[in-house]
Amino acid sequence: MNEQKEAIQKAANRLRLNAFAQYETHINPQHSFEENLYTLLQEQVFQSDQQRFNRRIRYAGFPQIKTFDTFVMSEEYLPYL
């Protein structure tokens, strides 16, 4: 790995820009600079949103995570539906 790539990764990690630290996996050499930048920004936004969501769930202190997939809608559990 050359020095410039290492410097980019160190700076991105320091700024907590994980998508930019792993930029080689997200860019396409055939695309323009703006398209690659937009792709990296989209990936960074997605990762940040996912981390924020996971942090909020963890801070809420739920005893277990429940989703609509695990919700049982039957007369046994909800007799007045």
N, C-alpha and C positions, 0 to 999 in steps of 0.2 A: 504494500500500500504506500502510495507516495505521500509526501509531507503535506501537500495541499488537502488531500482527502482526510488525513488525520486531523488537520486543523479545523476543517469543516465539521467533522464529527464531534470534536471536543467543544467547539463553540455551540453547536446545536444542543449537545447534552447539557452544557452549562445553562443555556437558556430554556431548557426543558422542552425542546422541540424534537420529540422522538421521530416524527416522520422525516424531518430534515436530516437527522443523524443517519437515517437509513435511506437516504435519497436515491441511491442507485437501484433499489428494488422498486421504486415508484415512478421513475422517469422513463421516457421512451426517446431514444436518440433521434428518431425521425420527426418528432413533434417540435414545435417552436418553443422558444424559451418561455413565452407566456403560458402556453398550454401545460408545460411541465411544472411551472410555478403554481398554476391553478390546481393541478393534480396534487401537488405536495400540500398546498393549503387545505384542500378538501380532506385529505388524509389526516392532517393535523387536527382539523376541526372535529372529525369523527372520533379520533383517539381521545381528544380532550373531553368531548361530550360523554364518551363511554366511561372514562375515568371519573368524571363528575357524578354520573349516575351511580356507579359502583360505590363511590365514597358516601353519597347520600344514603344509599341502602345500608351501608355498614354503620354510619352514624345514627341511623334511626333505631338500631338495636332490635330489629325484628327477631323473634325467636327462630323463625324459619322463613325462607322466601317462598311465597305462593304466587302462582300465576293463574291466568284464566284457564289454561290447559288442565290444571289439576282441580279446578272447581267442579264439584259434582252438583248438577241440577236434576234432582230427582224428588219425587213426592215424599220420600222417606226423610230427606234433609230439609226440604222446603214444602211443607204440606199445603200451604195457602197460595201456591202459584197457580 
